C-alpha cells in the first residue's frame, strides 16, 4: 500500500511483509483536484495500472510513456526549457472511485497521472508538479522494485 500525503509532501510505502519506507515527493503546485485540465493532483483511492521503465538508467527521459533514448543532463535541460521532465521510471495510476477519480472528466488514468522521477536539481518535499507525483530518481527506482501493478495507492 502507498499513501501519499499532499499536505506533508510525503509518500509512505508499506509492503505485505511489513517493510515500510517514507519518501519526500512533489505533488501539484496547483493543489489537489480531480478535474481534467486542472493540473491538480487527484485524491482518493487508486492503483498502479502499469509499471514503465524497468532496467532503464537513472535519468532516462520519457515522452508519452516511451523512453526517448536521452538521459537527463543540465545541457539537455537548457536546450529544452519547456519540457516537463518525466524521468527514470513511471508508475501509471488509475482511479478506483467512479465519479471521483474514474470515468468522465475526472479519470486519473486518462489524465496520465504518474508517480515518476524528476531532475535531482528540482526541489522535493514542496509542491511543484503539474498533477503528477514526482520523486527523486534513486527513490523511484527503489519504490518501483517494491511494488507491482495493482498495488493500492491512496492520495489524501
KATA-V295664 format. One record per helix or strand of 2 or more residues. SS is the DSSP state (h for helix, s for strand). FROM is the first residue (numbers start at 1). TO is the last residue. If there is no record, write none. Layout:
SS:FROM:TO
SS:FROM:TO
This chain:
s:2:5
s:10:14
s:20:24
s:44:52
s:60:63
s:66:71
h:74:79
s:86:95
h:104:106
s:114:117
s:133:135
h:137:146
s:152:155
